[in-house]
Amino acid sequence: MHCLETGGTGFEKAMGMPIFDYLGRHPAEASLFSETMVGFHGAEPSAVAAAYDFSVFTTVVDVGGATGNMLAAILARHAGPRGVLFDMPHVVGDAPTLLSARGVEKRVTIQAGDFFKGVPTGGDAYVLSHVIHDWNEEQCLTILGHCRKAMKPDGRLLIVEMVLPAGDAPHPGKVLDMVMLVVPGGQERTEAEYTPLLCKSGFRLTRVVPPDSAVSVVEAVPA
């Protein structure tokens, strides 16, 4: 009710700060959060890697990629690309262990930084896996704008999220939408809602690829 009445989040009301600020100040909880997300998403990364042809890229930049779970699945499936893993310093500190366990550590460059300030330049593909749904529209436009400026002219943006079906059709993303409202303050979106968001940030939505999982890959190119 607090979220609906004020527009704020339940997490901030309970803990006194937004969830990602809290995790930045509590490294043990941040590590547990990253580990939990790896388990929560289960076979989803491998399904995305199988459904989308990443072999056409030279460099895949995983923006907000945490410890590299999605990027590791992509590189394990596609032998050609190299990866750049980009996230906050307290997050990517746990990445070498996961990447080494998946056998892709030699193909990944880890860069620490804040995607609200900028992202690594020169990539062919920029992956945002479960990132956009965490933030409000203004924050999303900032993240997407940085990706637009950083990527090559013929690059592609790949948003991995639960794309909501229109109407009242059941979908797990509709439950997750309420979680996003209460915890980080973001939202899940329909394809129709992604179109104007991408347009405002300099992209054109080209297609939505549905892997064999609850998520989809929203593909966009520079407009």
N, C-alpha and C positions, 0 to 999 in steps of 0.2 A: 504493500500500500504506500509506503514511503516513496518508492520509485515512481509510482503513478502520480502521486500528489506533488512531488518536488522536481522530478527529472534527475535526481541524484541516484546513487546506487546504494543498495543495502550493505554491500561490503564496506563502503566508505563510512556509512553511518555507524556500523558496528566496530570498525577498526581504526577509524580516524584518518584514513588516507586511501587513495585508490589502490587496487590490488597489485598493480605492477610496481608502484612505488613501495608498497609493503614488501614485495618479494625482493626488490633491490636492496632493502635494508636488512633482510633476513636470508642470508645465503643458504643456510641449511634447508629452509622451507622452499627456496627457489629451486634447489637441486631436486627436492622431493616432487615439486610441481612438474618439472621437466620429465622426470622419470614416470610420473603418473600419466602425463600426456602421451608418452610412448606406448604405455599399456592401453590407455583409453582408445587410441586410434587403431590399435591392432593391425589388421591386414590392409588397412586403408592405403598406406604409402605404396605397397607393392601393387595394389590394384590401380593406382594412379599411374605408376611407372609402366604398367602393362597396357593401359588404355591410351596413353598419349605417346607419340613418337618423339622422344627427346634426342634420338640419335642424330637429328639434323643440326643440333647445336654444338658449338665449340665450348662455350662457357655458360654454365647454368648458375645464376646467382640466387641463392635461397635467402630471401630477406626476412628477418625475424624467424630464422630457421631453428632456433633453440639449440639442441645438441646434435642436430643433423640427421634425425630419423628419416625425414622425407628425402633429403638429398642423398643419403646413403642408399636408399631403395632405388632412386633414379639411376645413380651411377652403377649400382650392382647389375641393373637390368640392361643398361646401355654403356657399352665399353668405350665409346668415342669421346664424350664430353668430359671436361674437367669442371669442378665445382668450386664456388665461393660461398662459404657459410658466414652469414652476417647477423649478429645479434649483440645484445648488451654484454659488457665484459663479464659480469657475474653469471651470465647464462652460458656463453661459449666456453667457459673454463672447464665444463664437464664434457665438451664435445670430443676431444681426442680419444677418450676411452671408448665411446660408442663407435666412432669412425674406424678405429683400429679393430674393434671386434667385428665390424662388417667388412673389413678388408679393403677399404677405399681411402684410407688416410693419406696415401701418397698422391691422390688425385684431387685433394681438397685443400684450398687455402682458407684459413680461418681469419676473419677480420672482425674486430670488436668495434661497435659504434651504436649510434642512436638513429633509427630511421626517421625520426622527426627532424633531424639535422642534415641528413644526406645518406646515400647508399653507394656501394662500390660501382664504379663506372665501367663501361665497355663490355657488358655481358650481352649475349645473344638472347637469353631467356631470363626473365625475372619471376621467380616463384614466390607467391605470398600464400602460404598454407596456414589456414586458421589464424590469419592476422587481421584482415579487414573487418571481420565480424566483432572484433574486440573494441572498436572505436566508433565515435560519432562521425557524422558526415564531414565536418570540418577537418577532423584529424585524419580521416581516410583520404581526403583530397590532398593533404600535405604528404602523406606516405606515397600515394600514387603519383603525385607531381614529381617527387624526387626520383622515382623509378623512371618516369618519362624522360627526365633530363639526363639520367645516367646511361640509358640503354642506347645501343646502336640504332641507326635510322630504320633498319629492317628487323629490329628486335621484336620479341613477343612478351607480353605480360600474361602470366598464368596464375589465376586466383583459384585456389583449392578451398572450397567451402561447400556446405550443404545448401544447395540452391533450392529454395522453397517452391513447391508446386502452387499454382494459383488456386483460389477457392478453398474449400473445406476438406480437400483430400488429406488423409493422415500422412504424416511424415515426421521422422525423428527431429528434423531441423526445427520444427515448430515448438517442440519442447525446449530445444537448445536456445531458441530465440528468447524464451522467458529467462533462461539462465544468463544470457548475455545482458538482458535488461537489468537484472538484479546484481550481478557480480561486477563485470568490467564497465557496463554502460553502453555496450554496442548492440548489434542486431544481426539477424540473418536476413537475406534478401531473396526476392524472386528474380528471374532473368530480366523482367521488365524494370525492376528497381536498379539492377546493375547498369543498365544501358545509360541512363542520364548521369550516374555517378562517374562512369568511365569517360563519358563525353566531356564532363566538366574538367577532368584532369588531363585531357589531351589524347584520349584513346578512343578507339572504335571497337565495339564488341563484335567479334567475327563468328564465334560459335560457342556452344556449351557441350563439352564432351562428358558423357556419363560413364564413369568406370563401374566396375562390378562392386560397388560399395555405396554408402549413403551420400558420399560427397560427389561433386562434379568439378570439372576443370573449366573455368570461365576463361576463354582465350580472347585476348584483345591485342590490337596493333596500334602503333602511333597514328593518330588521325592526320 
